[in-house]
Amino acid sequence: MKTIVRSIIGHEIELEHPTKNAKVSRYYVQQLLSFSVPKRSWRMLSRTLMTAAAHASTTRVHPSASLISLTSPFTLSTLRTLQNALVAHAVTTSKTNVIPGEVNAAVLVPLCNVNGVPGVLLELRGGNLRSHAGEVSFPGGRVDQADASFLDTALRETQEEVGIHPTQVDILGQFGPAEQSLKGMRVWPYVGFVYPPSSTSHTADTRSLDDPLPSISLSSLAISQSEVETVFHLPLSAFTAPSRLKLDMFRAATPYWAVDVSDIVEHLEWISDPSGQPEVGGGREGRLEVWGLTGWYMSLFMRILKVYQ
């Protein structure tokens, strides 16, 4: 479906999405208009809308173009495809340099099968944390002096927060550019596939390239109660579901898809910022969303897979 909509500032926006819902175009404009900007500056609002219009073609969703299946379990062949895609992305992306004196953090994008469904493991941060409380995030944290590398940081924090041992993780690569968090830390994302602890070591895996890789059990994870409220598995197919996708603007400059997960994380309360600041709290309008830097990195990952174009 291809729809042309016209915003209030007269810019035409082309929207492609795998849905027959005629309300998509109106929804797209409403999302643009609902983006929170300083009330004192209508000029900033106009500039924000023009930026969104200029980049609208980069928010198309094409599940059929994905480099891997979004519904079939991860396999060794899938992991090989992901590794190659991450390498190809690195070749075409400007390298982010480590700046002396800058505070760094690292996160793991933990891909896994759960009940044979491919997805990503995400956590809802504890509500009493000093920063990013009540937000959806990847496991990860600030780099310590004792960490041998940024990757070691991501693996250490993953073990501390959700109990996944580094030997359970098959690192597939990293991507970027590495962005700064709202607290000013440079966050380096790494992608890995998580095996269950009882699985035969993946370094000596003898299974066929196309055999489904083993699933993990969420109940077996050792969650750090002081840092993490809960952990949930978000299927890859959720990143293409029209009912879940909510247009947002990363750092008030570039559009990306936030993902509504309110129905997945049930019976828990999350924090919404009462002032409505962009990228602060669990989400907008009372929703719990994969948004902010986590949402941006997942959108970028979907671009690497050719799902978002």
C-alpha positions, 0 to 999 in steps of 0.5 A: 500500500502506498499513500501520499499524505499532506502535512499542515506545512504543505509537505507531501509524505510517502508512506509504504506499509503492509496494511490495508488500513486506510487510517494509516495516513491520518495516523502518520500525520497525528504522530508527527503532530503529537511529537513534543516540542517546546510550546514557545517555538512554533518555528521549531515545530515547523522545522521538526515536521519538515525534517520528518517529511524529508526523511519519511522515505526512510521509515518504510516497513518491508517484512518480505525484504528481510534478510532472515525469517522474522517468524522461523527460529534462528538457525546457524545459517541465520546467524551467519547471515546476520554476521555478514550483514553486520560486517557489510553495515560496518563497511558503509558506516562512519567509524565512531571514535573513542573520545578521551575523557568521554564516559562510555557504556555498552549494551548487548542486543540479545537475540534468542529463540523462545518456544521456537520464536525468534526475537530479542530479550529486553528488560524493564528497568527497576522503578527506583533506579537513578537513571532510565527508571521504568524504561525498556532497555537492553542489558548493559551499563557503564564501562568499568576500568577493570573491563578489558573491552566494551564487549566485556562490559556488555557481557558482564552487565548482561550476566549481572542483570539477567544471569546469562553467562558470557559462554552462553552468548555467540557474539555476531558483531556490533553496529553503529554509529554509537550514540550518546544517552540522555545522560551523556554516555556513549553507548556501544551496541553488540549483537549476540545470540543467547543459548540456554545454559544446558545447551552444548557449547556453541563453539563445538556445535555439530547441528545442521546449518538449518536446524532450529537453535535451542530456545531459552526459558525466561523462567530460568533467568536470574534477574537482579531484582535491584536493577530489573523489574522484569525480562520479556521476549519480543518477537521479531515479527512485532517490529513489523506489526502495524498496531505496534509501530508508533512514529517517533523522532530520535533526538528531535531530528530523525524519525524511527519506529517505536514499538508498543509492548504494553500488552506484553508486559502485563500486570506491571506498572511503568513510569511515564514522565509527567512533563512529557519529555521526549525519550524519558520514561516508559513511553508516551500517552501511558504506553510502554514502548521500546523507544528512545535509544533502545528503540533507535538501535532496534530500528537501526538493526531492522534497517540492517536486516532490510526490514526498514528501508 
